[in-house]
Amino acid sequence: MSRFLVTAPIPALGLELLRAAGEVAVLPEPPDPAALADLCASGEYDVVLTQLGDPVDAALLARAQVRGVSNFAVGYNNIDVPAATSRGILVGNTPGVLTDATADVAMLLILGTARRVIEADSMVRDGRFHGWAPELMLGRDVSSQVLGLAGFGRIARATARRALGFGMEVLFSPRPPAERHVSDEELGEFAGRVRQVPWAELVQRSDFLSLHVPLNEQTRHLVDADVLARMKPEAILVNTARGPIVDEQALVAALREGTIGGAGLDVYEDEPRLAPGLAELPNTVLLPHVGSATVPVRNEMARLSALNAIAMAKGELPPHPVNPEAWHQTRA
């Protein structure tokens, strides 16, 4: 019988699938790195179903006695995939399920920061709203403004679709800081409706700069003090991708000093901790990593991560492998 370790409770749909396939241990709260490493090395589990906050590094994988790691996420920067592959350990993820939900949150952050939603809500709740006034809570327009998209994958394209509906001008850089030309054929429905520009130009021209790149060595601190200094002073930074893409301390300084106008964030460099001073800044909208937090999306993530785990436990190639070569090498 297959044995599964689930590092944090997931929606019932996924747990039901796992329990139908074998024995399931669900930890009541996420383990610390040492405890997770010990559990993976215990030999008691065939597959571990992890969360983004679970560090599955080379040291853990060197000791691990598991067939696979099924990540309850699209991203997998918490897992050392090359180290897993070298050990013949499969890694799976849940791609393609949260595109629209995350694009909705990106648009929410654009609108929320532009129209000072958090400040306005607090004013009403605190009893400081005394009636309409000509200069009360003046914000920014969104229509006719320039939205710059760093990256142009599924979520960025879904965000572009929404932004065009709001009458925004959409520019994009497909793989910053590197450059790659995107043909009209590849753009498809967006050909003639959005325009590609170099990363440096995107930074300088955007009224709203929204980040949609994966986290890797090239994109870590992609937005640093230098980039922030080259943005428009009224520009708003939006991040629904990964926290470490932004140098959060530099962002706090830029927001305090008026280098940029505001920021809407759903992810943070050292989650769940925030850089000192970030929470006190009024020109921010700060969400608790809820880009995929809708009932249908989380149910589908649970289903896919469970199916990945079940296949791995059986020694089969999972439906959504990150490193299929790990499976092929065990068959060689």
N, C-alpha and C positions, 0 to 999 in steps of 0.2 A: 504494500500500500504506500502511495506517495505521501510525503511529509512536507508541509509548508509552514514557513515562519512568516508572519505578517507583522511588520514592525510598528504599525499603528492601525486602528480600526478603519476599514474602508466601507463603502456602501454595501448593504446586505446582498445585492445581486452578485457581487464578486465573491463574497464569503460563501454564499450558497453553492456556487460553482466549485469552489475549492473543496468544500466539505463533501460534495458528491464524488470528488475524485480522490480524497484521502483524508489524512489527519491534519488539522489546522491549529496552530498556536498563534493567537493574536495578542501582542503585547499591549497592556493597558495604556502605556505612554511610550514615546520614542526612546530607544536605548541610547546611552552615551556611546561614544566610539569604541571604547574598550569592551563594553558589554556586547555590542554588536559583533565585534571581531571574535569574541569568545563563543558566541552563539553560532556564528558561521563556521567556526573551527570544530565545533562539538561533534560533528558527524551525525547529529540527530535530525537534520533537515536536508531535503533534496533541493529545494528552491527557497530563496528568500525574496519576499515581495517588499520592496523598499519605497521610501518617500524621498523627495528631493533633499530633505535635511539629513538623510543618512549618508555619512561619508564611507563609500566603498572604495578605499584606496588600495595601493599596491601592497602595503603591509597586511591589510586584512585579506586580500585575495591570495597572498602567498601562503596563508594558513587555512584558507577556506576549504571546507569539504562539502561543497554544494555543486550542483550541476548548472545552476543558473541564477541570475538576478533579474527579477521582473520589476521594473521601475514604474510606480504609479505616477507617471508624468510623461509629457512629450520630450522634455529635455532630459539629459542624462549626464550633465556636467559634474554631478556628485559621484560618478562612477569612473574609475580608471579603466576605460575600455581596452586599451592595449594590454594592460596587465591581465585583465580577464581573458582576453583572447589567447595570450601566451599560456594560460593555464587550461585552456579548453573550456572555459566557463562562459556560457551564453548570457547575453544581456538583451532584454526586451524593453520596449517603451510603448506609448499609446498615441501614435501620431494621428493627425487629421481630425481630432474630435473636438478641439476647443477653439478652432479658428474664429468662428463668429462670436462666441462668448468673449474672447479676449479682445477682438476688434471693437465690440460694444464698449468694453471698459476703456479702451484707448480713446474712443470718441467721448465717453463720459468724462474722462480726465481733461480732454481738450475743452469741452464745454464748461466743466466745473471750475477749472482754473480761470478761464476767460471771463466768466460771469460771477466769480468770487462766491461760489455757492456755500462753501464752508463758513466764511465770514458772515454771509447774509443769514444763514440758518442760526448761527450762534447769536446774532443780534436779536432775532425774533424770540428765541428760547430764553435769552437772558433778560427780556423785558426792555430792551433798548430801542425797539422799533416804535416810533411815535407818530407814524403816518408818512405818507408819500412826500418826497421832497425832490426838487429838480436835480440835485447832485448827490442823492443818496445811492451809495454802493455802485458807483459807475464802474463798468467793466469794459471788456474788449469785444469787438465784433469777431465773429468766426467766418461768416460769409465774406468772400473776396480776399481772405487772408491766405498766405502761402503755408501749406503744410509740407514739411520736408520729411520724407520717410527714409530712415537709415535701414537698408535692407528692403527687399521687395519679394519676399516669399508669401506664403498663404495668408498669414495674419496681416502683413503690410498691405497686401492687395485688398483684403476685406475692409481694412481701415480706409484705403483709398476710395473704395466704392461708396462708403458712408460719407466721407468728406466731400466727394464730388456732389452728392445729394444736398449737401449744405452750401454748395456754391464756392467751395474752396479751390484754389489753384494748387495742384499736387505735383511736387517734384520728388525725385527719388535718386538714391545712390544704392545700387544693388548689393554691393559687398564691401562696405567701407571697413578699414581705410584703403583697401585695394580697389582697383577699378576694373570693371568688366562691362563691355558693351552689350546691351539688351536689344535685340532686333524687334521690329514691329510684329513679326510673326510670333515671337515669344511673348510679347506684351498682350497679344490677343485682344480682348475687349477693351483694354486700356490704350491701345495704339491711337495716337492723336489726342488722347484725353489727359495723359500725364507726360512728364518730361524728365528724362534722365540728365543729371548734372554731376560733376565731380564732387567728391565728399567735401572739399574745402568750400566750394560754392554753395553746397547745400547748407552748411553750417552758417554761412554769412547771410543767406537769403531767406531762411525760414522764419516765419512768425511763430510757428509751432514746429518743434523738432521731435519727432516720435521715433523711438528706437525699436527695431524689429530684427535684431541680429542674434545669432547664437553666441554663447559665451565660450571663448577660446583664448589662446595666448595673444592673438591679434586684436581681439575686441575688448579684452580686459582694460578698463580705464580708457576706452575709446573716447569717452567724453571726460576730459580732464580740465585742469585750470586753463590751459591754452585754448582749447576748443570753446569753453565757456566765455572766454574773453573775446572770441571772434564772433560770437552770436550777437544779434540785435539786442540792445538794452531792454527792449520790451518783450523779447521772445520768451516763449514758454517751452520748457523741456518736459517730455512725456516718456515714461519708461514702464512698459508692460512686459519687457523681455527678461533680463536677468540683472540683479542689483549691481554686481561688480563691473558691469559695462560702464558705470558712472563712478567717478571718484567722488564719493559722497561728501567728504570733508571739503573738497574744492567746491562742490555744489552749494554747501551751506554758506561758505564764504561769498560766493557769487550772488546768492539770494540776499544775504545781509547787506552787501555793498551796492546792490542795484545793478550789478553787471548784467543780469538777465531779469526778466519780469516775474517769473514764477516757475513752478514745477508741479507736475502731477505724477505721482509715483504709486505703483502697485507692488514694486519689488525693491529690495534694499541690499546694500553691499554686504552686510553682516547680519542677515535675518536671524532672529526677529529684532535684533538690536538696531537702533538708529544712530547715525552720527550725532554727536553732541550738538544740540541747538536746532536740529532739523524740526523737531516737533513743535518748537515755539514760534516758528516762522509763519506769519499770517498768509503769505503769498504761496501757499502750497495746498495741494489736496493729497492726502496720504491714505492709501487703502491697504488692508492687510492681506495682500497677495490673493486676490479674489478673481483673477482673470478668468479662471475656468469654473468659478463657483456658481453653477446652475445645477439643478437636480438632474436634468437629462445628461449633461456633460459628465458630471462626476459618476453617474451610473454607468455610462459607456466606458469611462476610464477604468472603473472597477471591473467591468466585464472583460475588457481587452487585457488588462494586466493579469487577471485570473486565467484567461485562455493561454496567454504566454507562459505563465507558471506551470500550468497543467501539461502543456506540450514539452516544456523543458524537463519536467520530472519524468516523463515517459521516454526521454532521450530523443524526442522529435524536434525538428526545426519549428520554432514558435511562429505564430502568424505575423508578428512584427519584430523581427530580430534587428538589433543594432549591429551585431557582429556575426553575420551568418558564417563567416570563415571559421569561427570557433567550432561550429557544428561539423563543417566539412572536414576539418583537420582531425576530428575524433573518428571520422569514418575512413580516413586514409589508411 
